[in-house]
Amino acid sequence: MKATQPITVHGNNVNARTQCAHYHSGRDIIAIQHKCCGEFYACIQCHNEAANHPAQVWPKAESQAQAIYCGNCRQTLSIASYLSSNNSCPYCQAAFNPGCANHYHLYFEQ
């Protein structure tokens, strides 16, 4: 599904590709909408620094939520599409950081 309006990505020193002070390699180009507040953040640390509430994980039952934002092409992806993407955007083929899988449990029910 295409993003229909500009999405604001919150965080510490976030650039146009959604890279932040914590994660800024050429492959750190996704932002995640947080279940708890509906806001997109560049990473969990950005959320924890800025939000006044604890982060919540997305339940498996909501895997079709358009909660992933590609900072390269500005398209939104469902959680399911992102998790099955083989570390690249299905729209623009930009490479995603494979190390993000180490943090899935912070965002998505396992």
C-alpha positions as CSV (number, residue, x, y, z in Angstrom):
1,M,0.0,0.0,0.0
2,K,1.3,3.4,-0.9
3,A,1.7,6.1,1.7
4,T,-1.1,8.6,1.1
5,Q,0.2,11.5,3.2
6,P,3.6,12.5,4.5
7,I,4.6,10.6,7.5
8,T,6.4,12.2,10.4
9,V,9.1,10.1,11.8
10,H,10.1,11.0,15.4
11,G,13.4,10.4,17.0
12,N,16.9,11.7,17.8
13,N,18.5,13.5,14.8
14,V,16.3,11.8,12.2
15,N,17.1,12.5,8.6
16,A,15.0,12.2,5.4
17,R,15.8,8.4,5.1
18,T,14.6,7.8,8.7
19,Q,18.2,7.2,10.0
20,C,18.7,8.4,13.5
21,A,21.5,9.1,16.1
22,H,21.3,5.4,17.2
23,Y,21.1,3.6,13.8
24,H,22.4,5.4,10.7
25,S,24.1,2.9,8.3
26,G,23.0,3.0,4.7
27,R,20.6,0.1,5.4
28,D,18.9,1.7,8.5
29,I,16.1,3.1,6.5
30,I,12.9,1.9,8.1
31,A,10.7,3.5,10.7
32,I,8.1,1.6,12.7
33,Q,4.7,2.8,13.8
34,H,4.5,2.0,17.5
35,K,1.4,0.1,18.6
36,C,1.2,2.0,21.9
37,C,0.9,5.5,20.4
38,G,0.4,5.2,16.7
39,E,3.5,7.4,16.0
40,F,6.4,6.4,13.7
41,Y,9.8,6.3,15.3
42,A,13.2,5.7,13.8
43,C,14.0,3.1,16.4
44,I,13.0,1.8,19.9
45,Q,15.6,4.0,21.6
46,C,14.2,7.1,19.9
47,H,10.7,6.1,21.2
48,N,11.9,5.4,24.7
49,E,13.7,8.7,24.9
50,A,10.8,10.8,23.6
51,A,7.6,9.1,24.6
52,N,6.2,9.3,28.1
53,H,4.9,5.7,28.1
54,P,6.4,2.2,27.6
55,A,6.5,0.7,24.1
56,Q,4.0,-2.1,23.2
57,V,4.6,-4.8,20.7
58,W,2.3,-5.4,17.7
59,P,0.2,-8.6,18.3
60,K,0.5,-11.3,15.6
61,A,-3.2,-10.9,14.8
62,E,-2.4,-7.4,13.6
63,S,0.3,-8.3,11.1
64,Q,-1.5,-6.6,8.3
65,A,-1.2,-3.2,9.9
66,Q,0.7,-0.7,7.6
67,A,3.2,0.0,10.4
68,I,6.5,0.0,8.5
69,Y,7.8,3.0,6.5
70,C,10.6,2.8,4.0
71,G,12.7,5.9,4.3
72,N,14.1,5.3,0.8
73,C,10.8,5.3,-1.3
74,R,8.4,6.6,1.4
75,Q,6.0,3.6,1.0
76,T,4.3,1.9,3.9
77,L,4.4,-1.9,4.3
78,S,2.4,-4.2,6.4
79,I,4.3,-5.9,9.2
80,A,3.8,-9.2,7.5
81,S,5.3,-7.8,4.2
82,Y,8.3,-6.4,6.1
83,L,9.0,-9.6,8.0
84,S,8.9,-11.6,4.8
85,S,10.8,-9.1,2.7
86,N,14.2,-10.8,2.7
87,N,15.7,-7.5,4.0
88,S,14.8,-5.3,1.0
89,C,11.8,-3.1,0.2
90,P,9.3,-4.8,-2.1
91,Y,8.6,-1.4,-3.8
92,C,12.1,0.1,-4.4
93,Q,14.4,-2.9,-3.6
94,A,16.5,-0.8,-1.2
95,A,18.4,-3.0,1.3
96,F,17.2,-3.1,4.9
97,N,19.5,-3.8,7.7
98,P,19.5,-7.6,8.4
99,G,20.6,-6.8,12.0
100,C,17.1,-5.4,12.7
101,A,15.9,-9.0,13.1
102,N,17.7,-9.0,16.5
103,H,15.2,-6.4,17.7
104,Y,11.9,-7.8,16.3
105,H,10.9,-8.9,19.8
106,L,10.8,-5.3,20.8
107,Y,8.3,-4.4,18.1
108,F,6.4,-7.6,17.1
109,E,4.9,-10.5,19.1
110,Q,6.9,-13.6,18.4
